[in-house]
Every structure is written in structure tokens, then in C-alpha cells.
């Protein structure tokens, strides 16, 4: 593969979590610490970028163009990975650029070129003339979609199961994780002979995310997917004080930090389902911590602006 791999913590650690709730309900809970893979390119962002950036290198593409909002984990990871690999990166940003935003400051420090576009153009992505004009300026560029989700990303995400299969002596009854674009969920479902149930917690208000995931997989293993949409806390990037307090309490008791956009919501929902006896006693669950902790600096920045 490529030189970045020697800097990564792979396989990502698998940690047993014993909470008063899991002990009471006799649930065996593990968290796969994908957030520890790399400080810049962590979690599912490494999994999604791995084969995309390998494709760019193998085909002598010297520029990566991608998309993201102001606090995008994907932009942050892409900027970091491209800096490590010596590839030029361009981030097409929805709306204006706030140079005090910690995510965008990091991207600029890693020499990512940030290009703001109108919100209407951003919604249309490559179908927009405004964005097409930008892309056409770079003849050697690889375009990676928002969130990094494409078929190359699914291949990388599927490899999580290879690691987990070697780390855990028994097959878990459930794998749980958060979903934004759904690429990591789709990658697991796409794995040949994928053996266990997946519960995917939507981080956004959406009535089509499940269909998006199944479309990515050509409906492979659809009977293994359960989509939970009750714990988005108001929508993508939204939070409540209840959620923030939960994240603080969970880190205190477990030692594991969670972000407010993805994993905080998913773990909140998972523990609520355990509390409500969704899972039979003796169930083994592995939760995928998909990273995104860089977003906590953005949360603090936004809270200070309120």
C-alpha cells in the first residue's frame, strides 16, 4: 500500500466496556477505537480515504478535490492525509470561510486550498457549473465525494470486519455505529459473507438514509441492517445540553471521548436501547467509534460564540 500506513495504529484497539448498566443487563459491550488510528486521519475517514488516495497515487494524480461543510471531519482528514503524502488538496466549502474556525485553520495549515461556493452550487455538487468550472482547472485531479463515500471507500470500510474477526474470539451479535452518508455501514454490509446484525444510528434527520445505504450495497445483506433514527438530537451537527452532559459523563466513567455529531448520539442511543431491554441478556455488541473528535474544538468554538 502506501507509506502512511506505517504511521497508523492498526489494527485499531478493541476495548471491553463495563458500565453499571451493561453489568445489570448482562450485556457484553466492546468499543473498537477507530478514533485512535491517527490524530489527523482517524476513524472511518482513514478507512474511506485509503483506497481513494491509493488510486490517486497509482494513477499519478497530484491533486485531490473534495467537499465539506465548515467543521467537516472529511475535509480535516483529507487535508492531513494529503499533506503526509505530498498531494495537493482542494476543499470546496459550503458558504463563507471563517478563518477562526479550528477545522478550517487546520486545513489551511496543511496547505489545503479552500474554495467557497454558493449554497445552491454546493447542493448540486459536480452538476453545478460553478463547481464544474473549479474542477476543470485541475486536469490531474481526483474528485472524492462529500464524506468520502464511494465504492473505493466501501472496500476500505469492509476491512474493519477483517480486523474485528481476529480480535474477538466469538462473533458479536451486533455491530453498532453512527451514520452520516452511510458509507461505513455500507462497507460492512458489502463484505462477503458478512455474518452479524448491524444497527446504524442516523446522525441526521433523514427519511432516505437507509435506502441510500442499501443502494450503495445493491441491497446486499439488507436483512442484517436495522436503521435507528430516534437519536439525531435535532439534526446533523445539532446538539442539546443533555447530549453534551452525556458525553462528559461517558468519558468520565469509561475514559473514552465521544464527539457530539456522530458517536455521542450513537452511544447515547445504544445505551438507551440496552436500558429498554432491546437486547437479550448475554448479547455481545461491538460499537465502532468512527472518530470525529476534531469536531470537539469546533463545538467549543461555536459555544463561545453564542
C-alpha positions in Angstrom: 0.0 0.0 0.0 1.4 3.5 0.7 3.8 5.0 3.2 1.2 6.5 5.5 0.3 3.0 6.9 3.4 2.9 9.0 2.2 5.9 10.9 -1.2 4.3 11.8 -2.4 2.3 14.8 -3.7 -0.7 13.0 -5.5 -2.8 13.9 -7.4 -0.3 15.9 -7.8 -1.4 19.6 -10.8 -3.3 20.8 -11.8 -2.3 24.3 -14.2 -4.0 26.7 -16.6 -1.6 28.4 -18.1 -2.4 31.8 -20.7 0.1 32.8 -23.2 -0.3 35.7 -25.9 -0.6 33.0 -24.2 -3.3 31.0 -23.4 -5.3 34.1 -27.0 -5.0 35.3 -28.4 -6.1 31.9 -25.7 -8.7 31.3 -24.6 -7.2 28.0 -21.0 -7.6 26.7 -20.1 -4.3 25.2 -16.9 -3.6 23.3 -15.8 -0.4 21.5 -13.5 -0.6 18.5 -11.3 2.5 18.9 -11.1 3.6 15.3 -10.6 7.1 16.6 -7.0 6.1 17.7 -5.9 5.2 14.1 -4.2 8.5 13.6 -4.5 12.0 15.1 -5.3 13.6 11.7 -6.7 10.7 9.7 -8.8 8.8 12.2 -11.7 6.5 12.3 -13.8 5.8 9.3 -12.1 8.7 7.4 -8.9 6.6 7.2 -11.0 3.6 6.0 -12.7 5.7 3.3 -9.6 7.5 2.1 -7.3 4.5 2.0 -8.2 3.2 -1.4 -9.2 6.6 -2.9 -5.8 8.0 -2.2 -4.1 4.8 -3.3 -6.0 5.1 -6.6 -4.8 8.7 -7.0 -1.1 7.7 -6.3 -1.3 4.7 -8.6 -2.6 6.9 -11.4 -0.2 9.8 -10.9 -3.0 12.2 -9.8 -1.3 15.0 -8.0 -4.5 16.8 -6.8 -7.5 15.7 -4.7 -10.6 17.8 -4.8 -13.4 17.2 -2.3 -16.3 18.8 -0.5 -17.3 19.7 3.1 -19.0 22.0 5.5 -17.3 24.3 7.9 -16.5 21.6 10.5 -16.1 18.6 8.2 -14.2 15.6 9.6 -13.7 14.5 6.0 -12.0 17.8 5.0 -9.8 17.7 8.1 -8.7 14.1 7.4 -8.2 14.7 3.6 -6.1 17.7 4.3 -4.0 15.8 6.8 -3.6 12.7 4.7 -2.7 14.7 1.5 -0.1 16.7 3.5 1.6 13.5 4.7 1.6 12.1 1.1 2.7 15.3 -0.6 -0.5 15.5 -2.7 -2.2 18.9 -3.3 -5.7 19.1 -1.7 -8.6 21.4 -2.6 -11.6 21.7 -0.4 -14.8 23.1 -1.8 -16.6 24.7 1.1 -20.3 25.4 1.5 -20.8 29.1 2.2 -18.2 31.5 3.5 -14.8 30.7 5.1 -14.3 31.6 8.7 -10.6 31.7 9.3 -11.0 31.3 13.1 -12.9 28.0 12.7 -10.4 25.4 14.1 -11.3 22.8 11.4 -10.6 25.2 8.5 -7.5 26.6 10.3 -6.1 23.1 10.4 -6.9 22.5 6.7 -5.1 25.8 5.8 -2.1 24.8 7.9 -1.9 21.6 5.9 -1.8 23.6 2.7 -5.3 22.7 1.6 -6.7 25.3 -0.8 -10.2 26.2 0.4 -12.7 27.5 -2.2 -16.1 28.8 -1.0 -19.1 28.3 -3.3 -22.7 29.3 -3.0 -25.0 27.0 -1.1 -27.1 26.3 -4.2 -24.0 25.2 -6.1 -22.8 23.1 -3.2 -26.2 21.2 -3.1 -25.7 20.4 -6.8 -22.0 19.4 -6.4 -20.5 18.4 -9.8 -23.8 19.1 -11.6 -23.2 22.8 -10.8 -21.5 25.0 -13.4 -19.8 26.9 -10.6 -18.2 23.7 -9.3 -17.5 22.3 -12.7 -15.5 25.4 -13.6 -13.4 24.8 -10.5 -12.8 21.1 -11.2 -11.8 21.8 -14.9 -8.9 23.9 -13.8 -7.2 20.8 -12.5 -6.6 18.2 -15.2 -4.7 15.9 -12.9 -7.3 15.9 -10.1 -9.2 13.1 -8.4 -12.6 14.1 -7.1 -13.7 12.5 -3.9 -17.4 13.0 -2.9 -18.5 14.7 0.3 -17.9 12.4 3.3 -15.6 10.3 1.2 -18.3 7.7 0.4 -17.9 5.8 -2.9 -17.2 2.3 -3.9 -13.4 2.6 -3.0 -14.5 3.8 0.4 -16.7 0.8 0.9 -13.8 -1.5 0.2 -11.8 0.2 3.0 -14.7 0.2 5.5 -15.2 -3.5 4.9 -11.8 -4.3 6.2 -12.9 -3.3 9.7 -14.5 -6.8 9.8 -11.2 -8.5 9.0 -9.6 -6.9 12.0 -12.6 -7.5 14.3 -12.7 -11.1 13.3 -9.2 -11.6 14.5 -9.6 -9.5 17.7 -12.7 -11.1 19.1 -12.8 -14.8 19.9 -16.6 -15.0 19.3 -18.8 -13.5 16.6 -20.6 -10.5 18.1 -24.4 -10.5 18.0 -24.5 -6.8 16.9 -22.2 -4.2 15.4 -23.4 -0.7 16.0 -22.2 2.6 14.6 -23.2 6.1 13.6 -24.1 7.1 10.0 -23.8 10.3 8.1 -23.5 9.4 4.5 -23.8 5.8 5.5 -20.5 4.7 3.8 -19.1 2.8 6.7 -22.3 0.9 7.3 -22.5 0.1 3.6 -18.9 -1.1 3.6 -19.6 -3.6 6.3 -22.7 -4.8 4.6 -20.8 -5.2 1.4 -18.3 -7.6 3.0 -18.6 -11.1 1.5 -20.4 -13.4 3.9 -20.9 -10.6 6.5 -22.2 -12.6 9.5 -23.9 -10.4 12.1 -26.5 -7.7 12.6 -25.8 -4.0 12.2 -27.6 -1.2 14.0 -26.8 2.1 12.3 -27.8 5.3 14.1 -28.6 8.2 11.9 -26.8 11.4 12.9 -29.2 13.5 10.8 -32.9 13.9 10.2 -33.4 11.7 7.1 -36.1 9.5 5.7 -33.9 8.2 2.9 -30.6 7.3 4.6 -31.5 3.6 4.8 -32.3 3.5 1.1 -29.1 5.3 0.4 -27.1 2.7 2.3 -28.9 -0.2 0.6 -28.4 1.5 -2.8 -24.6 1.7 -2.2 -24.6 -2.1 -1.4 -27.0 -3.1 -4.2 -29.2 -4.3 -1.3 -26.6 -6.9 -0.2 -27.3 -8.2 3.3 -30.2 -5.9 3.7 -31.8 -8.3 6.2 -28.9 -7.6 8.6 -29.4 -3.8 8.7 -31.5 -2.0 11.4 -31.7 1.8 10.9 -32.3 3.8 14.1 -33.4 7.4 13.5 -34.5 8.5 17.0 -31.3 10.0 18.3 -30.2 12.8 15.9 -30.9 15.4 18.6 -32.4 17.9 16.2 -30.5 17.1 13.0 -27.0 16.9 11.6 -24.5 18.9 13.7 -27.2 19.8 16.3 -26.8 19.1 19.9 -28.6 19.6 23.3 -27.2 20.1 26.7 -28.4 16.6 27.6 -26.2 15.2 24.9 -23.1 17.3 25.9 -23.6 16.2 29.6 -23.9 12.5 28.5 -20.6 12.8 26.5 -18.8 14.2 29.5 -20.2 11.6 31.9 -19.4 8.7 29.5 -15.8 9.9 29.2 -15.5 10.1 33.0 -16.7 6.6 33.6 -15.2 4.9 30.5 -12.2 7.0 29.6 -13.4 7.2 26.0 -14.1 10.6 24.4 -17.0 10.9 22.1 -17.9 13.6 19.6 -21.3 15.4 19.5 -22.0 14.9 15.8 -21.8 11.1 15.4 -20.6 8.9 18.2 -22.1 10.7 21.1 -25.5 10.3 19.6 -25.0 6.7 18.6 -23.7 5.6 22.1 -26.5 7.6 23.8 -29.0 5.7 21.6 -27.3 2.3 22.1 -27.3 2.7 25.9 -30.9 3.7 25.9 -31.8 0.6 23.9 -29.8 -1.5 26.4 -31.7 0.2 29.2 -35.0 -0.6 27.5 -34.1 -4.3 27.1 -33.9 -4.2 23.3 -31.1 -6.8 23.6 -31.5 -10.2 25.3 -29.2 -10.9 28.3 -25.8 -12.3 27.2 -25.8 -10.3 24.0 -22.3 -9.2 22.6 -22.2 -5.8 21.0 -19.3 -4.1 19.3 -19.6 -0.4 18.8 -17.5 1.2 16.1 -16.0 4.5 17.3 -15.7 6.3 14.0 -13.5 9.2 15.1 -14.5 12.8 14.6 -13.0 14.1 17.8 -11.6 17.1 16.0 -15.1 18.4 15.9 -15.0 19.0 19.7 -12.8 22.0 19.1 -15.4 23.3 16.7 -18.1 22.7 19.3 -16.2 24.7 21.9 -15.7 27.5 19.3 -19.4 27.6 18.5 -20.4 27.6 22.1 -18.1 30.5 22.8 -19.7 32.5 20.0 -23.3 32.0 21.3 
